[in-house]
Amino acid sequence: MFNNQRYITRGIDAEIPFELQVFMWESISLIPEPDYLQIFKLEPFGTMQRITHEQEQPPFRREYLIPSDNPITQKVYIIDSDTYSTMLLASEY
């Protein structure tokens, strides 16, 4: 899973810094059994960017803190369809 063609939506391109996009794609590779739906909650934590990465089956949850000059608040989905993977804002779903 997630080793195929990757796409981002206009919302991702406009709202999510490229470095965070790369971080989220790479964090999926750290999961032993990734589900087709990955959920990322982005929120400020002082001067840090908190990223909460979750999936439902099998249950998985991990938090990351990254230094950031401009932390953002967004919810991002990455969905794998076996032929391609798409990163989109939850509001675009």
PDB file of N, CA, C and O in Angstrom:
ATOM      1  N   MET A   1       0.833  -1.197   0.000  1.00  0.00           N
ATOM      2  CA  MET A   1       0.000   0.000   0.000  1.00  0.00           C
ATOM      3  C   MET A   1       0.867   1.246   0.000  1.00  0.00           C
ATOM      4  O   MET A   1       1.974   1.249   0.539  1.00  0.00           O
ATOM      5  N   PHE A   2       0.363   2.277  -0.596  1.00  0.00           N
ATOM      6  CA  PHE A   2       0.984   3.598  -0.628  1.00  0.00           C
ATOM      7  C   PHE A   2       2.313   3.618  -1.375  1.00  0.00           C
ATOM      8  O   PHE A   2       3.077   4.574  -1.243  1.00  0.00           O
ATOM      9  N   ASN A   3       2.604   2.568  -2.165  1.00  0.00           N
ATOM     10  CA  ASN A   3       3.817   2.550  -2.980  1.00  0.00           C
ATOM     11  C   ASN A   3       3.465   2.700  -4.453  1.00  0.00           C
ATOM     12  O   ASN A   3       4.004   1.996  -5.307  1.00  0.00           O
ATOM     13  N   ASN A   4       2.572   3.611  -4.735  1.00  0.00           N
ATOM     14  CA  ASN A   4       2.103   3.808  -6.101  1.00  0.00           C
ATOM     15  C   ASN A   4       2.126   5.301  -6.432  1.00  0.00           C
ATOM     16  O   ASN A   4       2.705   6.090  -5.686  1.00  0.00           O
ATOM     17  N   GLN A   5       1.514   5.685  -7.522  1.00  0.00           N
ATOM     18  CA  GLN A   5       1.452   7.089  -7.927  1.00  0.00           C
ATOM     19  C   GLN A   5       0.770   7.916  -6.837  1.00  0.00           C
ATOM     20  O   GLN A   5      -0.254   7.509  -6.289  1.00  0.00           O
ATOM     21  N   ARG A   6       1.347   9.085  -6.527  1.00  0.00           N
ATOM     22  CA  ARG A   6       0.807   9.935  -5.459  1.00  0.00           C
ATOM     23  C   ARG A   6       0.256  11.235  -6.033  1.00  0.00           C
ATOM     24  O   ARG A   6       0.833  11.838  -6.938  1.00  0.00           O
ATOM     25  N   TYR A   7      -0.882  11.646  -5.471  1.00  0.00           N
ATOM     26  CA  TYR A   7      -1.530  12.883  -5.902  1.00  0.00           C
ATOM     27  C   TYR A   7      -1.902  13.724  -4.691  1.00  0.00           C
ATOM     28  O   TYR A   7      -2.126  13.206  -3.597  1.00  0.00           O
ATOM     29  N   ILE A   8      -1.962  15.031  -4.910  1.00  0.00           N
ATOM     30  CA  ILE A   8      -2.462  15.947  -3.886  1.00  0.00           C
ATOM     31  C   ILE A   8      -3.567  16.781  -4.512  1.00  0.00           C
ATOM     32  O   ILE A   8      -3.585  17.005  -5.722  1.00  0.00           O
ATOM     33  N   THR A   9      -4.485  17.237  -3.675  1.00  0.00           N
ATOM     34  CA  THR A   9      -5.578  18.071  -4.159  1.00  0.00           C
ATOM     35  C   THR A   9      -5.156  19.542  -4.145  1.00  0.00           C
ATOM     36  O   THR A   9      -4.096  19.892  -3.626  1.00  0.00           O
ATOM     37  N   ARG A  10      -5.989  20.377  -4.714  1.00  0.00           N
ATOM     38  CA  ARG A  10      -5.716  21.818  -4.702  1.00  0.00           C
ATOM     39  C   ARG A  10      -5.651  22.368  -3.292  1.00  0.00           C
ATOM     40  O   ARG A  10      -4.837  23.242  -2.995  1.00  0.00           O
ATOM     41  N   GLY A  11      -6.510  21.857  -2.422  1.00  0.00           N
ATOM     42  CA  GLY A  11      -6.520  22.309  -1.035  1.00  0.00           C
ATOM     43  C   GLY A  11      -5.200  22.016  -0.336  1.00  0.00           C
ATOM     44  O   GLY A  11      -4.677  22.863   0.389  1.00  0.00           O
ATOM     45  N   ILE A  12      -4.662  20.826  -0.551  1.00  0.00           N
ATOM     46  CA  ILE A  12      -3.362  20.470   0.022  1.00  0.00           C
ATOM     47  C   ILE A  12      -2.288  21.394  -0.528  1.00  0.00           C
ATOM     48  O   ILE A  12      -1.472  21.924   0.227  1.00  0.00           O
ATOM     49  N   ASP A  13      -2.289  21.585  -1.825  1.00  0.00           N
ATOM     50  CA  ASP A  13      -1.292  22.443  -2.456  1.00  0.00           C
ATOM     51  C   ASP A  13      -1.340  23.864  -1.894  1.00  0.00           C
ATOM     52  O   ASP A  13      -0.302  24.503  -1.728  1.00  0.00           O
ATOM     53  N   ALA A  14      -2.537  24.352  -1.604  1.00  0.00           N
ATOM     54  CA  ALA A  14      -2.703  25.726  -1.129  1.00  0.00           C
ATOM     55  C   ALA A  14      -2.483  25.878   0.374  1.00  0.00           C
ATOM     56  O   ALA A  14      -2.026  26.930   0.821  1.00  0.00           O
ATOM     57  N   GLU A  15      -2.799  24.849   1.163  1.00  0.00           N
ATOM     58  CA  GLU A  15      -2.835  24.983   2.617  1.00  0.00           C
ATOM     59  C   GLU A  15      -1.692  24.316   3.381  1.00  0.00           C
ATOM     60  O   GLU A  15      -1.343  24.759   4.476  1.00  0.00           O
ATOM     61  N   ILE A  16      -1.112  23.269   2.826  1.00  0.00           N
ATOM     62  CA  ILE A  16      -0.143  22.473   3.568  1.00  0.00           C
ATOM     63  C   ILE A  16       1.269  22.688   2.996  1.00  0.00           C
ATOM     64  O   ILE A  16       1.510  22.415   1.820  1.00  0.00           O
ATOM     65  N   PRO A  17       2.186  23.172   3.819  1.00  0.00           N
ATOM     66  CA  PRO A  17       3.565  23.363   3.338  1.00  0.00           C
ATOM     67  C   PRO A  17       4.152  22.052   2.802  1.00  0.00           C
ATOM     68  O   PRO A  17       3.864  20.969   3.312  1.00  0.00           O
ATOM     69  N   PHE A  18       4.972  22.177   1.774  1.00  0.00           N
ATOM     70  CA  PHE A  18       5.549  21.006   1.112  1.00  0.00           C
ATOM     71  C   PHE A  18       6.275  20.098   2.097  1.00  0.00           C
ATOM     72  O   PHE A  18       6.172  18.876   1.990  1.00  0.00           O
ATOM     73  N   GLU A  19       7.003  20.664   3.049  1.00  0.00           N
ATOM     74  CA  GLU A  19       7.758  19.869   4.013  1.00  0.00           C
ATOM     75  C   GLU A  19       6.830  18.981   4.849  1.00  0.00           C
ATOM     76  O   GLU A  19       7.171  17.840   5.161  1.00  0.00           O
ATOM     77  N   LEU A  20       5.657  19.510   5.208  1.00  0.00           N
ATOM     78  CA  LEU A  20       4.690  18.702   5.961  1.00  0.00           C
ATOM     79  C   LEU A  20       4.082  17.608   5.082  1.00  0.00           C
ATOM     80  O   LEU A  20       3.818  16.503   5.557  1.00  0.00           O
ATOM     81  N   GLN A  21       3.863  17.911   3.817  1.00  0.00           N
ATOM     82  CA  GLN A  21       3.362  16.889   2.904  1.00  0.00           C
ATOM     83  C   GLN A  21       4.333  15.712   2.850  1.00  0.00           C
ATOM     84  O   GLN A  21       3.928  14.556   2.974  1.00  0.00           O
ATOM     85  N   VAL A  22       5.606  16.014   2.665  1.00  0.00           N
ATOM     86  CA  VAL A  22       6.621  14.966   2.591  1.00  0.00           C
ATOM     87  C   VAL A  22       6.672  14.182   3.901  1.00  0.00           C
ATOM     88  O   VAL A  22       6.757  12.954   3.891  1.00  0.00           O
ATOM     89  N   PHE A  23       6.622  14.892   5.024  1.00  0.00           N
ATOM     90  CA  PHE A  23       6.652  14.231   6.333  1.00  0.00           C
ATOM     91  C   PHE A  23       5.495  13.251   6.476  1.00  0.00           C
ATOM     92  O   PHE A  23       5.694  12.130   6.944  1.00  0.00           O
ATOM     93  N   MET A  24       4.298  13.650   6.084  1.00  0.00           N
ATOM     94  CA  MET A  24       3.137  12.766   6.220  1.00  0.00           C
ATOM     95  C   MET A  24       3.259  11.539   5.319  1.00  0.00           C
ATOM     96  O   MET A  24       2.970  10.424   5.753  1.00  0.00           O
ATOM     97  N   TRP A  25       3.685  11.733   4.062  1.00  0.00           N
ATOM     98  CA  TRP A  25       3.879  10.583   3.172  1.00  0.00           C
ATOM     99  C   TRP A  25       4.888   9.619   3.795  1.00  0.00           C
ATOM    100  O   TRP A  25       4.658   8.410   3.814  1.00  0.00           O
ATOM    101  N   GLU A  26       5.998  10.145   4.301  1.00  0.00           N
ATOM    102  CA  GLU A  26       7.049   9.289   4.846  1.00  0.00           C
ATOM    103  C   GLU A  26       6.619   8.593   6.139  1.00  0.00           C
ATOM    104  O   GLU A  26       7.050   7.472   6.408  1.00  0.00           O
ATOM    105  N   SER A  27       5.780   9.244   6.938  1.00  0.00           N
ATOM    106  CA  SER A  27       5.374   8.632   8.211  1.00  0.00           C
ATOM    107  C   SER A  27       4.534   7.376   8.001  1.00  0.00           C
ATOM    108  O   SER A  27       4.485   6.517   8.881  1.00  0.00           O
ATOM    109  N   ILE A  28       3.878   7.256   6.861  1.00  0.00           N
ATOM    110  CA  ILE A  28       3.090   6.051   6.570  1.00  0.00           C
ATOM    111  C   ILE A  28       3.996   4.826   6.488  1.00  0.00           C
ATOM    112  O   ILE A  28       3.597   3.724   6.863  1.00  0.00           O
ATOM    113  N   SER A  29       5.215   5.025   5.996  1.00  0.00           N
ATOM    114  CA  SER A  29       6.138   3.887   5.853  1.00  0.00           C
ATOM    115  C   SER A  29       6.586   3.330   7.201  1.00  0.00           C
ATOM    116  O   SER A  29       7.159   2.242   7.251  1.00  0.00           O
ATOM    117  N   LEU A  30       6.340   4.047   8.291  1.00  0.00           N
ATOM    118  CA  LEU A  30       6.737   3.585   9.627  1.00  0.00           C
ATOM    119  C   LEU A  30       5.698   2.667  10.277  1.00  0.00           C
ATOM    120  O   LEU A  30       5.945   2.098  11.340  1.00  0.00           O
ATOM    121  N   ILE A  31       4.539   2.528   9.636  1.00  0.00           N
ATOM    122  CA  ILE A  31       3.461   1.704  10.189  1.00  0.00           C
ATOM    123  C   ILE A  31       3.649   0.263   9.724  1.00  0.00           C
ATOM    124  O   ILE A  31       3.806   0.021   8.527  1.00  0.00           O
ATOM    125  N   PRO A  32       3.636  -0.696  10.649  1.00  0.00           N
ATOM    126  CA  PRO A  32       3.805  -2.102  10.251  1.00  0.00           C
ATOM    127  C   PRO A  32       2.705  -2.600   9.309  1.00  0.00           C
ATOM    128  O   PRO A  32       2.988  -3.316   8.348  1.00  0.00           O
ATOM    129  N   GLU A  33       1.446  -2.223   9.584  1.00  0.00           N
ATOM    130  CA  GLU A  33       0.312  -2.660   8.767  1.00  0.00           C
ATOM    131  C   GLU A  33      -0.560  -1.461   8.405  1.00  0.00           C
ATOM    132  O   GLU A  33      -1.573  -1.225   9.064  1.00  0.00           O
ATOM    133  N   PRO A  34      -0.195  -0.700   7.380  1.00  0.00           N
ATOM    134  CA  PRO A  34      -1.007   0.488   7.059  1.00  0.00           C
ATOM    135  C   PRO A  34      -2.373   0.121   6.482  1.00  0.00           C
ATOM    136  O   PRO A  34      -2.496  -0.781   5.654  1.00  0.00           O
ATOM    137  N   ASP A  35      -3.386   0.839   6.937  1.00  0.00           N
ATOM    138  CA  ASP A  35      -4.745   0.731   6.414  1.00  0.00           C
ATOM    139  C   ASP A  35      -4.854   1.656   5.198  1.00  0.00           C
ATOM    140  O   ASP A  35      -4.008   2.530   5.008  1.00  0.00           O
ATOM    141  N   TYR A  36      -5.869   1.472   4.392  1.00  0.00           N
ATOM    142  CA  TYR A  36      -6.026   2.292   3.192  1.00  0.00           C
ATOM    143  C   TYR A  36      -6.300   3.764   3.518  1.00  0.00           C
ATOM    144  O   TYR A  36      -6.092   4.632   2.670  1.00  0.00           O
ATOM    145  N   LEU A  37      -6.767   4.052   4.747  1.00  0.00           N
ATOM    146  CA  LEU A  37      -7.088   5.423   5.144  1.00  0.00           C
ATOM    147  C   LEU A  37      -6.180   5.854   6.288  1.00  0.00           C
ATOM    148  O   LEU A  37      -6.193   5.256   7.363  1.00  0.00           O
ATOM    149  N   GLN A  38      -5.393   6.897   6.045  1.00  0.00           N
ATOM    150  CA  GLN A  38      -4.526   7.477   7.062  1.00  0.00           C
ATOM    151  C   GLN A  38      -5.067   8.858   7.415  1.00  0.00           C
ATOM    152  O   GLN A  38      -5.444   9.624   6.528  1.00  0.00           O
ATOM    153  N   ILE A  39      -5.105   9.175   8.699  1.00  0.00           N
ATOM    154  CA  ILE A  39      -5.670  10.436   9.185  1.00  0.00           C
ATOM    155  C   ILE A  39      -4.582  11.216   9.906  1.00  0.00           C
ATOM    156  O   ILE A  39      -3.893  10.679  10.773  1.00  0.00           O
ATOM    157  N   PHE A  40      -4.432  12.485   9.544  1.00  0.00           N
ATOM    158  CA  PHE A  40      -3.444  13.365  10.169  1.00  0.00           C
ATOM    159  C   PHE A  40      -4.153  14.608  10.686  1.00  0.00           C
ATOM    160  O   PHE A  40      -4.821  15.311   9.928  1.00  0.00           O
ATOM    161  N   LYS A  41      -4.005  14.874  11.975  1.00  0.00           N
ATOM    162  CA  LYS A  41      -4.549  16.096  12.568  1.00  0.00           C
ATOM    163  C   LYS A  41      -3.377  17.024  12.846  1.00  0.00           C
ATOM    164  O   LYS A  41      -2.462  16.676  13.593  1.00  0.00           O
ATOM    165  N   LEU A  42      -3.408  18.200  12.245  1.00  0.00           N
ATOM    166  CA  LEU A  42      -2.348  19.190  12.398  1.00  0.00           C
ATOM    167  C   LEU A  42      -2.858  20.303  13.289  1.00  0.00           C
ATOM    168  O   LEU A  42      -3.942  20.839  13.059  1.00  0.00           O
ATOM    169  N   GLU A  43      -2.082  20.656  14.310  1.00  0.00           N
ATOM    170  CA  GLU A  43      -2.494  21.746  15.190  1.00  0.00           C
ATOM    171  C   GLU A  43      -1.268  22.374  15.838  1.00  0.00           C
ATOM    172  O   GLU A  43      -0.255  21.707  16.050  1.00  0.00           O
ATOM    173  N   PRO A  44      -1.369  23.670  16.152  1.00  0.00           N
ATOM    174  CA  PRO A  44      -0.260  24.333  16.835  1.00  0.00           C
ATOM    175  C   PRO A  44      -0.086  23.787  18.247  1.00  0.00           C
ATOM    176  O   PRO A  44      -1.056  23.417  18.908  1.00  0.00           O
ATOM    177  N   PHE A  45       1.155  23.744  18.693  1.00  0.00           N
ATOM    178  CA  PHE A  45       1.480  23.361  20.061  1.00  0.00           C
ATOM    179  C   PHE A  45       2.616  24.289  20.484  1.00  0.00           C
ATOM    180  O   PHE A  45       3.793  23.946  20.373  1.00  0.00           O
ATOM    181  N   GLY A  46       2.238  25.467  20.968  1.00  0.00           N
ATOM    182  CA  GLY A  46       3.231  26.506  21.242  1.00  0.00           C
ATOM    183  C   GLY A  46       3.867  26.944  19.935  1.00  0.00           C
ATOM    184  O   GLY A  46       3.173  27.372  19.013  1.00  0.00           O
ATOM    185  N   THR A  47       5.181  26.838  19.856  1.00  0.00           N
ATOM    186  CA  THR A  47       5.881  27.188  18.615  1.00  0.00           C
ATOM    187  C   THR A  47       6.168  25.949  17.776  1.00  0.00           C
ATOM    188  O   THR A  47       6.993  25.983  16.864  1.00  0.00           O
ATOM    189  N   MET A  48       5.483  24.861  18.090  1.00  0.00           N
ATOM    190  CA  MET A  48       5.682  23.591  17.383  1.00  0.00           C
ATOM    191  C   MET A  48       4.440  23.246  16.558  1.00  0.00           C
ATOM    192  O   MET A  48       3.337  23.723  16.825  1.00  0.00           O
ATOM    193  N   GLN A  49       4.657  22.413  15.562  1.00  0.00           N
ATOM    194  CA  GLN A  49       3.556  21.835  14.796  1.00  0.00           C
ATOM    195  C   GLN A  49       3.321  20.439  15.355  1.00  0.00           C
ATOM    196  O   GLN A  49       4.199  19.580  15.270  1.00  0.00           O
ATOM    197  N   ARG A  50       2.135  20.206  15.931  1.00  0.00           N
ATOM    198  CA  ARG A  50       1.795  18.860  16.394  1.00  0.00           C
ATOM    199  C   ARG A  50       1.090  18.137  15.251  1.00  0.00           C
ATOM    200  O   ARG A  50       0.176  18.675  14.625  1.00  0.00           O
ATOM    201  N   ILE A  51       1.529  16.914  14.992  1.00  0.00           N
ATOM    202  CA  ILE A  51       0.913  16.066  13.970  1.00  0.00           C
ATOM    203  C   ILE A  51       0.498  14.778  14.656  1.00  0.00           C
ATOM    204  O   ILE A  51       1.339  14.032  15.158  1.00  0.00           O
ATOM    205  N   THR A  52      -0.797  14.523  14.676  1.00  0.00           N
ATOM    206  CA  THR A  52      -1.315  13.275  15.234  1.00  0.00           C
ATOM    207  C   THR A  52      -1.704  12.388  14.058  1.00  0.00           C
ATOM    208  O   THR A  52      -2.581  12.740  13.269  1.00  0.00           O
ATOM    209  N   HIS A  53      -1.055  11.253  13.948  1.00  0.00           N
ATOM    210  CA  HIS A  53      -1.253  10.320  12.842  1.00  0.00           C
ATOM    211  C   HIS A  53      -2.022   9.115  13.368  1.00  0.00           C
ATOM    212  O   HIS A  53      -1.605   8.477  14.335  1.00  0.00           O
ATOM    213  N   GLU A  54      -3.159   8.805  12.720  1.00  0.00           N
ATOM    214  CA  GLU A  54      -4.009   7.703  13.173  1.00  0.00           C
ATOM    215  C   GLU A  54      -4.500   6.863  12.003  1.00  0.00           C
ATOM    216  O   GLU A  54      -4.546   7.312  10.858  1.00  0.00           O
ATOM    217  N   GLN A  55      -4.862   5.635  12.329  1.00  0.00           N
ATOM    218  CA  GLN A  55      -5.636   4.786  11.427  1.00  0.00           C
ATOM    219  C   GLN A  55      -6.557   3.947  12.301  1.00  0.00           C
ATOM    220  O   GLN A  55      -6.298   3.752  13.489  1.00  0.00           O
ATOM    221  N   GLU A  56      -7.646   3.447  11.692  1.00  0.00           N
ATOM    222  CA  GLU A  56      -8.632   2.693  12.473  1.00  0.00           C
ATOM    223  C   GLU A  56      -8.305   1.209  12.587  1.00  0.00           C
ATOM    224  O   GLU A  56      -8.379   0.653  13.682  1.00  0.00           O
ATOM    225  N   GLN A  57      -7.940   0.544  11.469  1.00  0.00           N
ATOM    226  CA  GLN A  57      -7.720  -0.903  11.480  1.00  0.00           C
ATOM    227  C   GLN A  57      -6.391  -1.261  10.830  1.00  0.00           C
ATOM    228  O   GLN A  57      -6.188  -0.889   9.674  1.00  0.00           O
ATOM    229  N   PRO A  58      -5.495  -1.942  11.477  1.00  0.00           N
ATOM    230  CA  PRO A  58      -5.488  -2.131  12.922  1.00  0.00           C
ATOM    231  C   PRO A  58      -5.245  -0.800  13.622  1.00  0.00           C
ATOM    232  O   PRO A  58      -4.656   0.107  13.035  1.00  0.00           O
ATOM    233  N   PRO A  59      -5.686  -0.674  14.850  1.00  0.00           N
ATOM    234  CA  PRO A  59      -5.547   0.606  15.552  1.00  0.00           C
ATOM    235  C   PRO A  59      -4.091   1.077  15.610  1.00  0.00           C
ATOM    236  O   PRO A  59      -3.178   0.309  15.915  1.00  0.00           O
ATOM    237  N   PHE A  60      -3.910   2.348  15.312  1.00  0.00           N
ATOM    238  CA  PHE A  60      -2.579   2.958  15.328  1.00  0.00           C
ATOM    239  C   PHE A  60      -2.734   4.435  15.649  1.00  0.00           C
ATOM    240  O   PHE A  60      -3.650   5.096  15.160  1.00  0.00           O
ATOM    241  N   ARG A  61      -1.829   4.943  16.475  1.00  0.00           N
ATOM    242  CA  ARG A  61      -1.828   6.379  16.797  1.00  0.00           C
ATOM    243  C   ARG A  61      -0.420   6.770  17.200  1.00  0.00           C
ATOM    244  O   ARG A  61       0.209   6.107  18.025  1.00  0.00           O
ATOM    245  N   ARG A  62       0.069   7.849  16.614  1.00  0.00           N
ATOM    246  CA  ARG A  62       1.391   8.363  16.961  1.00  0.00           C
ATOM    247  C   ARG A  62       1.368   9.881  16.836  1.00  0.00           C
ATOM    248  O   ARG A  62       0.753  10.430  15.922  1.00  0.00           O
ATOM    249  N   GLU A  63       2.046  10.554  17.765  1.00  0.00           N
ATOM    250  CA  GLU A  63       2.142  12.018  17.732  1.00  0.00           C
ATOM    251  C   GLU A  63       3.568  12.443  17.449  1.00  0.00           C
ATOM    252  O   GLU A  63       4.529  11.838  17.921  1.00  0.00           O
ATOM    253  N   TYR A  64       3.675  13.505  16.662  1.00  0.00           N
ATOM    254  CA  TYR A  64       4.970  14.095  16.343  1.00  0.00           C
ATOM    255  C   TYR A  64       4.913  15.583  16.676  1.00  0.00           C
ATOM    256  O   TYR A  64       3.867  16.216  16.535  1.00  0.00           O
ATOM    257  N   LEU A  65       6.032  16.133  17.113  1.00  0.00           N
ATOM    258  CA  LEU A  65       6.186  17.572  17.292  1.00  0.00           C
ATOM    259  C   LEU A  65       7.349  18.024  16.424  1.00  0.00           C
ATOM    260  O   LEU A  65       8.455  17.490  16.501  1.00  0.00           O
ATOM    261  N   ILE A  66       7.066  19.031  15.592  1.00  0.00           N
ATOM    262  CA  ILE A  66       8.066  19.539  14.654  1.00  0.00           C
ATOM    263  C   ILE A  66       8.193  21.039  14.858  1.00  0.00           C
ATOM    264  O   ILE A  66       7.174  21.726  14.942  1.00  0.00           O
ATOM    265  N   PRO A  67       9.416  21.578  14.941  1.00  0.00           N
ATOM    266  CA  PRO A  67       9.568  23.032  15.024  1.00  0.00           C
ATOM    267  C   PRO A  67       8.919  23.704  13.819  1.00  0.00           C
ATOM    268  O   PRO A  67       9.033  23.221  12.693  1.00  0.00           O
ATOM    269  N   SER A  68       8.237  24.820  14.064  1.00  0.00           N
ATOM    270  CA  SER A  68       7.550  25.512  12.968  1.00  0.00           C
ATOM    271  C   SER A  68       7.447  26.996  13.268  1.00  0.00           C
ATOM    272  O   SER A  68       7.140  27.395  14.392  1.00  0.00           O
ATOM    273  N   ASP A  69       7.707  27.810  12.253  1.00  0.00           N
ATOM    274  CA  ASP A  69       7.528  29.254  12.385  1.00  0.00           C
ATOM    275  C   ASP A  69       6.065  29.643  12.268  1.00  0.00           C
ATOM    276  O   ASP A  69       5.652  30.692  12.764  1.00  0.00           O
ATOM    277  N   ASN A  70       5.274  28.788  11.607  1.00  0.00           N
ATOM    278  CA  ASN A  70       3.873  29.101  11.362  1.00  0.00           C
ATOM    279  C   ASN A  70       3.029  27.825  11.433  1.00  0.00           C
ATOM    280  O   ASN A  70       2.583  27.332  10.397  1.00  0.00           O
ATOM    281  N   PRO A  71       2.798  27.275  12.644  1.00  0.00           N
ATOM    282  CA  PRO A  71       1.999  26.051  12.744  1.00  0.00           C
ATOM    283  C   PRO A  71       0.562  26.276  12.268  1.00  0.00           C
ATOM    284  O   PRO A  71       0.008  27.365  12.415  1.00  0.00           O
ATOM    285  N   ILE A  72      -0.020  25.237  11.702  1.00  0.00           N
ATOM    286  CA  ILE A  72      -1.360  25.344  11.121  1.00  0.00           C
ATOM    287  C   ILE A  72      -2.315  24.357  11.791  1.00  0.00           C
ATOM    288  O   ILE A  72      -1.894  23.433  12.486  1.00  0.00           O
ATOM    289  N   THR A  73      -3.610  24.576  11.564  1.00  0.00           N
ATOM    290  CA  THR A  73      -4.658  23.672  12.027  1.00  0.00           C
ATOM    291  C   THR A  73      -5.384  23.136  10.797  1.00  0.00           C
ATOM    292  O   THR A  73      -6.007  23.893  10.052  1.00  0.00           O
ATOM    293  N   GLN A  74      -5.299  21.834  10.596  1.00  0.00           N
ATOM    294  CA  GLN A  74      -5.971  21.179   9.475  1.00  0.00           C
ATOM    295  C   GLN A  74      -6.127  19.702   9.803  1.00  0.00           C
ATOM    296  O   GLN A  74      -5.435  19.163  10.666  1.00  0.00           O
ATOM    297  N   LYS A  75      -7.043  19.066   9.103  1.00  0.00           N
ATOM    298  CA  LYS A  75      -7.183  17.610   9.155  1.00  0.00           C
ATOM    299  C   LYS A  75      -6.970  17.106   7.739  1.00  0.00           C
ATOM    300  O   LYS A  75      -7.596  17.587   6.795  1.00  0.00           O
ATOM    301  N   VAL A  76      -6.075  16.127   7.597  1.00  0.00           N
ATOM    302  CA  VAL A  76      -5.674  15.628   6.279  1.00  0.00           C
ATOM    303  C   VAL A  76      -5.925  14.128   6.220  1.00  0.00           C
ATOM    304  O   VAL A  76      -5.660  13.401   7.178  1.00  0.00           O
ATOM    305  N   TYR A  77      -6.444  13.676   5.075  1.00  0.00           N
ATOM    306  CA  TYR A  77      -6.594  12.247   4.812  1.00  0.00           C
ATOM    307  C   TYR A  77      -5.623  11.871   3.699  1.00  0.00           C
ATOM    308  O   TYR A  77      -5.398  12.641   2.766  1.00  0.00           O
ATOM    309  N   ILE A  78      -5.056  10.681   3.812  1.00  0.00           N
ATOM    310  CA  ILE A  78      -4.343  10.076   2.689  1.00  0.00           C
ATOM    311  C   ILE A  78      -5.021   8.736   2.448  1.00  0.00           C
ATOM    312  O   ILE A  78      -5.087   7.882   3.333  1.00  0.00           O
ATOM    313  N   ILE A  79      -5.520   8.574   1.235  1.00  0.00           N
ATOM    314  CA  ILE A  79      -6.314   7.390   0.881  1.00  0.00           C
ATOM    315  C   ILE A  79      -5.603   6.627  -0.228  1.00  0.00           C
ATOM    316  O   ILE A  79      -5.197   7.205  -1.236  1.00  0.00           O
ATOM    317  N   ASP A  80      -5.457   5.309  -0.025  1.00  0.00           N
ATOM    318  CA  ASP A  80      -4.817   4.451  -1.020  1.00  0.00           C
ATOM    319  C   ASP A  80      -5.884   3.628  -1.729  1.00  0.00           C
ATOM    320  O   ASP A  80      -6.736   3.016  -1.086  1.00  0.00           O
ATOM    321  N   SER A  81      -5.833   3.618  -3.061  1.00  0.00           N
ATOM    322  CA  SER A  81      -6.824   2.853  -3.831  1.00  0.00           C
ATOM    323  C   SER A  81      -6.191   1.673  -4.564  1.00  0.00           C
ATOM    324  O   SER A  81      -6.816   1.114  -5.465  1.00  0.00           O
ATOM    325  N   ASP A  82      -4.985   1.284  -4.208  1.00  0.00           N
ATOM    326  CA  ASP A  82      -4.195   0.223  -4.846  1.00  0.00           C
ATOM    327  C   ASP A  82      -3.538   0.672  -6.151  1.00  0.00           C
ATOM    328  O   ASP A  82      -2.456   0.181  -6.474  1.00  0.00           O
ATOM    329  N   THR A  83      -4.141   1.576  -6.907  1.00  0.00           N
ATOM    330  CA  THR A  83      -3.501   2.068  -8.132  1.00  0.00           C
ATOM    331  C   THR A  83      -2.894   3.456  -7.952  1.00  0.00           C
ATOM    332  O   THR A  83      -1.978   3.831  -8.685  1.00  0.00           O
ATOM    333  N   TYR A  84      -3.392   4.218  -6.988  1.00  0.00           N
ATOM    334  CA  TYR A  84      -2.830   5.534  -6.685  1.00  0.00           C
ATOM    335  C   TYR A  84      -3.209   5.918  -5.263  1.00  0.00           C
ATOM    336  O   TYR A  84      -4.118   5.336  -4.672  1.00  0.00           O
ATOM    337  N   SER A  85      -2.497   6.913  -4.717  1.00  0.00           N
ATOM    338  CA  SER A  85      -2.778   7.433  -3.373  1.00  0.00           C
ATOM    339  C   SER A  85      -3.031   8.926  -3.483  1.00  0.00           C
ATOM    340  O   SER A  85      -2.371   9.623  -4.253  1.00  0.00           O
ATOM    341  N   THR A  86      -3.995   9.411  -2.704  1.00  0.00           N
ATOM    342  CA  THR A  86      -4.370  10.822  -2.756  1.00  0.00           C
ATOM    343  C   THR A  86      -4.325  11.424  -1.366  1.00  0.00           C
ATOM    344  O   THR A  86      -4.848  10.856  -0.408  1.00  0.00           O
ATOM    345  N   MET A  87      -3.684  12.600  -1.271  1.00  0.00           N
ATOM    346  CA  MET A  87      -3.675  13.389  -0.041  1.00  0.00           C
ATOM    347  C   MET A  87      -4.671  14.516  -0.224  1.00  0.00           C
ATOM    348  O   MET A  87      -4.593  15.260  -1.202  1.00  0.00           O
ATOM    349  N   LEU A  88      -5.624  14.653   0.719  1.00  0.00           N
ATOM    350  CA  LEU A  88      -6.644  15.679   0.605  1.00  0.00           C
ATOM    351  C   LEU A  88      -7.002  16.226   1.983  1.00  0.00           C
ATOM    352  O   LEU A  88      -6.835  15.554   3.001  1.00  0.00           O
ATOM    353  N   LEU A  89      -7.494  17.449   1.991  1.00  0.00           N
ATOM    354  CA  LEU A  89      -8.004  18.023   3.227  1.00  0.00           C
ATOM    355  C   LEU A  89      -9.310  17.305   3.582  1.00  0.00           C
ATOM    356  O   LEU A  89     -10.056  16.908   2.686  1.00  0.00           O
ATOM    357  N   ALA A  90      -9.591  17.136   4.864  1.00  0.00           N
ATOM    358  CA  ALA A  90     -10.840  16.489   5.277  1.00  0.00           C
ATOM    359  C   ALA A  90     -12.040  17.238   4.725  1.00  0.00           C
ATOM    360  O   ALA A  90     -13.062  16.629   4.410  1.00  0.00           O
ATOM    361  N   SER A  91     -11.924  18.564   4.605  1.00  0.00           N
ATOM    362  CA  SER A  91     -13.030  19.378   4.086  1.00  0.00           C
ATOM    363  C   SER A  91     -13.272  19.133   2.597  1.00  0.00           C
ATOM    364  O   SER A  91     -14.324  19.516   2.084  1.00  0.00           O
ATOM    365  N   GLU A  92     -12.329  18.505   1.890  1.00  0.00           N
ATOM    366  CA  GLU A  92     -12.494  18.199   0.465  1.00  0.00           C
ATOM    367  C   GLU A  92     -13.088  16.811   0.242  1.00  0.00           C
ATOM    368  O   GLU A  92     -13.394  16.447  -0.893  1.00  0.00           O
ATOM    369  N   TYR A  93     -13.254  16.041   1.302  1.00  0.00           N
ATOM    370  CA  TYR A  93     -13.740  14.670   1.166  1.00  0.00           C
ATOM    371  C   TYR A  93     -15.195  14.628   0.805  1.00  0.00           C
ATOM    372  O   TYR A  93     -15.763  13.547   0.652  1.00  0.00           O
TER     373      TYR A  93
END
